[in-house]
């Protein structure tokens, strides 16, 4: 077997397929992803004051991220349906952006990783922030969505180097 990087979802003749995880060992697997929504300072103030036209932006985005993590296999064609045991979505203000930072952590004990679930949670939380505040600021920018770290599984632990 080669140590060369390979695309696990592509078969020998180039067709897409779902990876067979049946023979893998169950381990505790945790993944954390992050992203942010950059906006006008006035839009951030409006959200933080709770005066957005559609209601509680941060609370709604947190719930949307959690719900999205649980639906990842329905959104990403080759992802396995997973029984997540934990999903957290933290949304914090960052006046330096200005905007909101989103971090999601997903966890389970299983045969495949939870990176896609964490990334999906962040993506949908960011999209929800945009949707709820677009009436005030159509120029908002979603950016920086990436995996921060993952633990467990055959490939072991991985952490993104600091920028």
C-alpha positions as CSV (number, residue, x, y, z in Angstrom):
1,X,0.0,0.0,0.0
2,X,1.3,3.4,-0.9
3,X,1.6,6.4,1.4
4,X,0.8,8.7,-1.5
5,X,-2.3,11.0,-0.9
6,X,-5.4,9.7,-2.7
7,X,-9.0,10.6,-3.1
8,X,-10.9,8.0,-1.1
9,X,-14.2,8.7,-2.7
10,X,-13.0,8.0,-6.3
11,X,-12.9,4.4,-7.6
12,X,-10.3,2.8,-9.8
13,X,-12.1,3.8,-13.0
14,X,-12.9,7.3,-11.8
15,X,-16.4,6.9,-10.5
16,X,-17.6,8.5,-7.2
17,X,-18.5,6.0,-4.5
18,X,-19.2,6.0,-0.7
19,X,-16.2,4.7,1.3
20,X,-16.8,1.3,3.1
21,X,-16.2,1.9,6.8
22,X,-17.6,-1.4,7.9
23,X,-14.3,-2.9,9.0
24,X,-13.0,0.2,10.7
25,X,-12.8,0.4,14.5
26,X,-15.1,2.6,16.5
27,X,-13.2,5.5,18.2
28,X,-14.2,8.8,19.7
29,X,-14.0,11.4,17.0
30,X,-14.2,15.1,17.4
31,X,-13.8,17.9,14.8
32,X,-13.8,21.7,15.1
33,X,-14.3,24.1,12.3
34,X,-14.5,27.9,12.1
35,X,-15.6,30.7,9.8
36,X,-16.8,34.3,10.0
37,X,-19.2,36.8,8.5
38,X,-17.7,40.3,7.9
39,X,-20.2,43.1,7.9
40,X,-20.6,46.9,8.4
41,X,-20.0,48.0,12.0
42,X,-23.6,49.3,12.0
43,X,-24.9,45.8,11.1
44,X,-22.9,44.2,13.9
45,X,-24.3,46.7,16.4
46,X,-27.9,46.1,15.1
47,X,-27.4,42.3,15.6
48,X,-25.8,42.7,19.0
49,X,-28.6,45.0,20.2
50,X,-31.2,42.4,19.1
51,X,-32.9,44.8,16.7
52,X,-32.6,42.8,13.5
53,X,-35.8,42.7,11.6
54,X,-36.0,38.9,11.6
55,X,-35.3,38.5,15.3
56,X,-32.4,36.9,17.3
57,X,-29.7,36.4,14.7
58,X,-27.1,34.7,16.9
59,X,-29.5,32.3,18.6
60,X,-31.2,31.4,15.3
61,X,-27.8,30.9,13.5
62,X,-26.6,28.7,16.4
63,X,-29.7,26.4,16.1
64,X,-29.4,26.4,12.3
65,X,-25.8,25.2,12.6
66,X,-26.7,22.4,15.0
67,X,-29.6,21.3,12.7
68,X,-27.3,21.4,9.7
69,X,-24.7,19.2,11.3
70,X,-27.3,16.6,11.9
71,X,-28.4,16.8,8.2
72,X,-24.9,16.6,6.6
73,X,-25.5,13.2,4.9
74,X,-28.6,14.6,3.2
75,X,-26.6,17.6,1.8
76,X,-23.2,16.0,0.9
77,X,-23.8,13.0,-1.4
78,X,-21.0,10.7,-0.2
79,X,-21.2,11.4,3.6
80,X,-22.3,8.6,5.9
81,X,-25.3,9.3,8.1
82,X,-23.9,9.7,11.6
83,X,-25.3,9.5,15.1
84,X,-23.7,12.6,16.5
85,X,-23.4,12.6,20.3
86,X,-22.6,16.3,20.6
87,X,-22.8,19.5,18.4
88,X,-21.8,22.9,19.7
89,X,-21.9,26.1,17.8
90,X,-20.4,29.2,19.3
91,X,-20.9,32.6,17.7
92,X,-18.8,35.5,19.0
93,X,-18.6,39.2,18.1
94,X,-15.3,40.5,16.6
95,X,-15.2,44.2,16.3
96,X,-11.9,44.0,14.5
97,X,-13.5,42.3,11.5
98,X,-16.1,43.7,12.1
99,X,-18.5,40.8,12.3
100,X,-19.3,37.5,13.9
101,X,-17.0,34.5,14.3
102,X,-18.5,31.0,14.2
103,X,-17.0,27.9,15.7
104,X,-18.6,24.4,15.6
105,X,-17.5,21.2,17.3
106,X,-19.0,17.8,16.5
107,X,-18.5,14.5,18.3
108,X,-19.4,10.9,18.1
109,X,-18.1,7.4,18.8
110,X,-18.0,5.7,15.4
111,X,-16.3,4.4,12.4
112,X,-15.9,7.7,10.4
113,X,-14.9,11.2,11.1
114,X,-17.1,14.2,11.8
115,X,-15.2,16.9,9.9
116,X,-17.9,17.4,7.3
117,X,-20.5,17.9,10.1
118,X,-18.5,20.6,11.8
119,X,-17.8,22.3,8.4
120,X,-21.5,22.1,7.5
121,X,-22.6,23.5,10.9
122,X,-20.3,26.6,10.4
123,X,-21.4,27.1,6.8
124,X,-25.1,27.1,7.5
125,X,-24.7,29.2,10.7
126,X,-22.8,31.8,8.6
127,X,-25.5,31.6,5.8
128,X,-28.2,32.1,8.5
129,X,-26.5,35.2,9.8
130,X,-26.3,36.6,6.2
131,X,-30.0,35.7,5.6
132,X,-31.2,37.4,8.8
133,X,-29.2,40.6,8.4
134,X,-29.2,41.0,4.6
135,X,-31.9,43.6,4.7
136,X,-29.5,45.9,6.6
137,X,-26.3,44.9,4.8
138,X,-26.2,43.0,1.4
139,X,-22.5,43.4,1.2
140,X,-21.7,41.0,4.1
141,X,-18.9,38.5,3.3
142,X,-18.7,34.9,4.5
143,X,-15.1,33.8,4.7
144,X,-12.5,31.6,6.4
145,X,-14.5,28.4,6.6
146,X,-12.0,25.7,7.5
147,X,-11.2,22.7,9.7
148,X,-9.3,23.7,12.8
149,X,-8.7,20.3,14.3
150,X,-9.8,16.7,14.4
151,X,-9.1,13.8,16.7
152,X,-9.6,10.0,16.5
153,X,-9.6,7.5,13.7
154,X,-6.9,5.8,11.7
155,X,-5.3,9.0,10.6
156,X,-5.0,10.2,14.2
157,X,-5.1,13.7,15.4
158,X,-4.6,16.8,13.2
159,X,-4.5,20.5,14.1
160,X,-4.3,23.4,11.7
161,X,-1.0,25.4,12.2
162,X,-1.6,28.9,13.5
163,X,-1.7,31.6,10.9
